[in-house]
Every structure is written in C-alpha cells, then in structure tokens.
Amino acid sequence: MKRILLAHGGGGEETRNLINEVFQKHLSNPVLDSLEDSAIVSMSTEKIAFTTDSFTVFPPFFNGGDIGKLAVAGTVNDLSVMGARPGYLSAGFIIEEGFPYDDLEKIVKSMKQEATLSDVMIITGDTKVMPRGHLNGILINTSGIGEVVYEGLSASNLAKGDRIIISGTIGDHGACILAVREGIDFELGIGSDCQALWKLIEKILNTGADLHAMRDPTRGGLAGVLTEWSDQSDVEIEILEQEIPVKDAVKGTCELLGLEPAHLASEGRVVIAVREKDADKVIEVLQTHPSGKEARIIGSVIASGEGRVILKSSYNTRRIMEPPSGELLPRIC
Amino acid sequence: MKRILLAHGGGGEETRNLINEVFQKHLSNPVLDSLEDSAIVSMSTEKIAFTTDSFTVFPPFFNGGDIGKLAVAGTVNDLSVMGARPGYLSAGFIIEEGFPYDDLEKIVKSMKQEATLSDVMIITGDTKVMPRGHLNGILINTSGIGEVVYEGLSASNLAKGDRIIISGTIGDHGACILAVREGIDFELGIGSDCQALWKLIEKILNTGADLHAMRDPTRGGLAGVLTEWSDQSDVEIEILEQEIPVKDAVKGTCELLGLEPAHLASEGRVVIAVREKDADKVIEVLQTHPSGKEARIIGSVIASGEGRVILKSSYNTRRIMEPPSGELLPRIC
C-alpha cells in the first residue's frame, strides 16, 4: 500500500508530486493551479468575513462523512451563520508519516464534493508531514473568506420576544463519533449530520426575516450556543425540553454513556434567534429544504437583564440548562 | 506547573477561560473580542490575497524565535511576496494535553509582537487539544488575508535579463533548528533569521522597480525557489556560487551534516527577480533596511526556452543546481 512519506512534506520533488497527484487532480481551479505563495481573488464587496477551524476528528472516516467533508462543512457553516456567502477556502493538511495515500485521496475528494455543493472553491493549501509517532493520523485546518450579504447577526443581539429555532435533530455527529469509539455503532446505526448549510441559510437570509443571531451548535452543543447567547445578550432564554428534536438512537447513546444530547456536537444544524413575528416564515422555509425538514421552534427569549437559559420540562418544572464543562470529548470534530 | 487539559479544547467553560486568560489577554482587538463564528472586516480593495500555512517546528522555542513568531512571520511573508499588504490573520492552535500553559502564553505573546511589527491583526482563532500521545507538542496554523497593492508578481513571470537578488544570508533558520536537534547549537551559536518582511518588502514595492517575482525561500530553500521559477517561467537562471551569502556557522553545520545551504529553509529572507535596469535601485533600498543589509545580486536569467538553474563556481565550472529531494528535515517550519 502506498503511504505518505516524510518527503511528501519536504517542499521538494515529492511534495510537488503529491500536489499534482492528489490536490490538483481533485481540487483543480485556475487560482489554486497557479501555486503561488498566496491566492489572489476578486471579491465583489469590501465587507469580508474570515474564519478558521482545525479538524482533528478521530476516526477520520465515520458514518455520514469523513474529516474532509467535515472540514469544508464546518468552515462553510461558520461563514454562513454570520450572514456571509462563503467564497474561498484554504486547506492545511498535517499528516502522520505512514498515513495511507488512498485515504488522503478519499478525503480530498470529499472536500471537493462538499465545497461544490456550496459553490465554494479551495484556492490555497499547505501540507506538512509529521514523523510517525508525533501525530496520530491526520489533521486538517480550513480557513475561509466570504462576502457579507446580511449584516448584524451577533451573539449579543438577542432581544425579548425572539423565537429560538433549531433546523433539525441535535447531537447526531457527537453521538456517531462516540458510538464508533465505543464499538456500539453497528447496533445503533447513527449517522453524523455533517453537512454544509450555506444553501439552506441563504434561503433564510432571503426571507427578509429580522434575524438576530445564528450559530451552528458544534463543540459545546446546543447548550453551549444558548448559554453564550444568553450571556452575551444578557437575556433569559426559555427552552421547552420536549420540543428539542433528538433521535432515539442519540438519546440511547447518551443514556448509555451518561451524557446530555444538548452537550453533543452537531455539524449540520443551525440555531436561529429571530423576531417573533418572523418565526413562522423561517420555519416554513426551513421545512421545505431537505436539510431543515425537522426544524422547529424550541423556545424564546422571555426576559432581559439576566443572562441564563431555563429548560422547561413537559411537567412544567424549570431548571438551568448548564453549559458543558470538563473533559468532554477530545477529537470529536 | 499549570498545563493544558483536554477540557481547554472542549468548547465549554475551560475553553472560554483559556480564551480570556491567554488569547484575548495578549491579542485583544475589537474584531477578535466579538468572538463570533467569523470575524467581519472591511477591506479597502476588492482584490484580496489569501494564504495558509501550518507550523510544526520542533522544538517550539529556538534561538531567534519560537513557533508563534514563525507562524506570524511565515504568513505575513507569503502575503507580502505576492504584493499584498498583510491585513488580518487567523490562528488555529492544536495542542497536546499536558503542554505547559506558560509556554503557550509565551508563544501567543510573540505572535502579538511579530504581528504588530507589520501592523497586522489576529482576528479569528480556534483551539483544539489532542490527547497526550496523539500529538507531540504544539502546532499552529495561520491563514492570512491582505490587499493586493502590486499586481503581476508570479513564478511564471521571469524574463531574460532579470537579476536575481537575495535579501540576506541563506539557511540560517534550517541550520539553527538542525543544530539544536543535533545538540551542537551552543558551539555554533546560529540564530534563526525568522522575521516578518512586510516593512522591507513595502519599501521595495514603492521603489517603482519592475519586479517580476518574489518568494521567501522556506521549505526547499533557495534551490527550491529558483528551480520552481525556472520551471514555471521556462528560463535558464545562472547563479554565481560565490555571491550567495552564507554564514560560516551555517556552512559548518552543512559540512558536518552533509547538507547544502541552498536546500535549507530561511524564514526571514526574500528572493527577488527584477528587470535588469532596476536591480541596483532595489539593492540600494534593501541595504538601507536592517533586514536587508546583506542583500546582493546573486545571478540572472540568461536564456529563455529551457527551464534550469546553473550554478557557476569561482573557477567558472558550471553545474545544475539541484532542487532538494528525499526526506529532508521534518518539522523544520
């Protein structure tokens, strides 16, 4: 089996071969192909969104995706939730010596596929190879730039009356990775929700709804997003527990392992805070798109002046929704 | 000693503490401080340069710098050599569980220091923690965006008559890292040349000289840059061996270890191809700047139609300057 060698990261002949045989073969476009020290592009606006994320997920292949798909989707989503049309991505690969060459190619192919779904181009990259034992597997950093098309979305922008919407079930990605690691994935058949959301979010931006904040609940999960919003906007958010969509298999995994679904990462969902009057319009648009079929309103902002998130059960008991803390799950995304 | 824990990468409370205590403490600026999923900035032009690089250097602290300084300088330089004024950087940290907290803080401080020298802001970031044994030490990815202020610099743009200039001695960074690893650094006292070159390159761009290409000779060294230029521009470059500035200690390290100085990485030098008539003007400007004092013309483009680099010795013998190949030096940058 052909494997990645230290020489592939040396900047010499072997690096050039790797670029030709894998990166250019699958990602080719005129900007990337120029292979200069920086990629040069024309943006159609001067207001630019810029973001970065490193992906360390282990194992790199999982039900519903792989580290390449995740790396593209994650950065596309981080631009999208800030109201930016994702334009261009960078890809920085850090690979352990001995990593299978074919696996790298599979990963790059799924990056291309996921990027194409959002009309995004990967235009600049970098590859480093770490000696065997200095790294376990493969890491990918993607950074991205996009044009801001909707201004004002911010974690500090929530106001009393806002409705809180989630675009689908929570925790699928986290539960999927956990299940593989615990060896219980075949029984449960959980797939990651990992997907780029730009096409869905574009539709929401185009509704004309008065959107206050959007975020993808990755590390830290739904509870992490809501806690941050309540803190930064200084508002009390009330969430109706029975309205949070969670797959049975995800619930089961959580019960087995003593975890909260609201702490698990999703990689293809968006949480939205929108003015009350526009909430139904947003739900309607979400539900007509395959990625938002299970969208629903899960709560609202009920007061301002004190930042906290209240979880209300179907028996009308109320408790604080705690943000995740402690060790959690390394290499989940 | 306080150490990095898995929880610092979990996206919960400990991650927020790390952001406050280290990243915001040293890198604070209004865009970074908003802590949204993407940073939003206004560029003053629609022509944008975008680049990415991952830094894996080992050890992370060395004579003349550390991985933080290197990560900022490297990306600033990749923008600068394409004629772009560096504007904004992202920083993606991947850290091994157990890494000393104070060392991370030192690294972040030197990132800030190096960024300030080029009037660059770090506006978005990400931190992942890998379980002990999954990674050796710390890795940093920096991506950067800048405004193109000088167009047309390209590896495929060299023409007959062009002069080839180097801004200073070659191989200092590579030799420095090697010497530490081989335990011969105290004898030789080699320091890395690692530095951001924007302020120097800005002066060159402002001379009005007809510049054809610029590149920083990092991985692959001077030989790597020249080979790529000769290939892509399909020209024959002749380099006068005795004109290449190399420190005695770097020569010594190379002799000891059987390496070529022209294959070793520099991290604070720029190679320039400029029209013959403007070469002296560029040299003059370089030499008045502390980072370019030892600048000199080391050769020229002598023919077109066949891509190769000829090294001419002081005895007038001529041989091909070979690009680096094989294993070279993992984790040199």
Interface residues (C-beta under 8 A of the other chain):
Chain A: L5 L6 A7 G9 G10 G11 G12 E13 E14 T15 S34 L35 E36 D37 S38 A39 I40 V41 S42 M43 S44 T45 E46 K47 I48 A49 F50 T51 T52 D53 S54 T56 F58 N77 D78 L79 V81 M82 A84 Y88 S90 A91 G92 F93 I94 E97 I123 T124 G125 D126 K128 V129 M130 P131 G133 H134 L135 N136 L139 N141 S143 G144 I145 G146 V148 L153 S154 A155 S156 R215 D216 T218 R219 G220 G224 A265 P323 P324 S325 G326 E327 L328 L329 P330 R331
Chain B: L5 L6 A7 G9 G10 G11 G12 E13 E14 T15 S34 L35 E36 D37 S38 A39 I40 V41 S42 M43 S44 T45 E46 K47 I48 A49 F50 T51 T52 D53 S54 T56 F58 N77 D78 L79 V81 M82 A84 Y88 S90 A91 G92 F93 I94 E97 I123 T124 G125 D126 K128 V129 M130 P131 G133 H134 L135 N136 L139 N141 S143 G144 I145 G146 V148 L153 S154 A155 S156 R215 D216 T218 R219 G220 G224 A265 P323 P324 S325 G326 E327 L328 L329 P330 R331
